Amino acid sequence: MSSGKFHPKASHPIGVFDSGIGGLTVAKAINELLPNENIIYFGDTAHMPYGEKSPHAIKSYSEKIAGFLIEQPCKLVVIACNSASATAFKQVQNSLPDKNFVINVIDPVVEHLVSDGNYSKIGLIGTKRTVSSAVYKKKFEKANPDIRLKSLATPLLAPMIEEGFFNNKISRTVVHSYLSNPHLSDIESIILACTHYPLIINEISSFYKGKVTIINSAEIVSQAVKQFLETHDLLNKGKKAPKHQFYVSDYTSSFEETAKIFFGGKIKLKENNLWNEK
């Protein structure tokens, strides 16, 4: 893949991928901030959740999907998954024709909080893979050693959301159980270190009652995408209505319903299992 030609154009779509529906929160934020941009989204529903997979598997999945998106062709790849960002970012960079044209969801959040400077006691909830990688901890220690990070793996949340259980009694119970963990006491802000989690932001807000600032990575990443496109003169300034495409590696009704909520009822969901290609 790295030896191929790569000539991104402003009219080309932005490629976004995740293990499932979580990355739709990032795609939606990009769409709201940059309404002229076309988006191609790939949800690897056949392999979700990534947070339970081995590093080797996540790297393999991510490299394959990123290659697919570049071939469309997409002008930029956004890894809208914390587990993949923590585990496979360098792998994806090295697999693409130009390693600069990929953005993860971790670096923009760390940079935002460090530059903001308002929080020294930060909590984090994410998948087992994201938390065990300690990638946020290492990046904060390097950028600002005064920041104290408390991370908690919350493995039930992503599968629960993927199955459509959010904004209901079940999700409230599970969320409150996790956030009540003493390890997350005495924090000023909390990072939602999984792009699925903005879908349960109401439950999280209800628990903290305004006492803890909730860091929504989707909004921060969309700003990073805008800045990148501006820097490389790749903002789509065309007047045509944007066209969004949605792919999944295995069809799920919950994905389709969530995509319709985020992008309107007229979406065309295509099933494309990249690993079954002949």
Beta strands, then each sheet from edge to edge (+ up, - down):
strand 1: 14-18
strand 2: 39-43
strand 3: 76-79
strand 4: 102-103
strand 5: 121-126
strand 6: 148-153
strand 7: 189-193
strand 8: 213-215
strand 9: 244-248
strand 10: 269-271
sheet 1: 4+ 3+ 1+ 2+ 9+ 10+
sheet 2: 6+ 5+ 7+ 8+
end
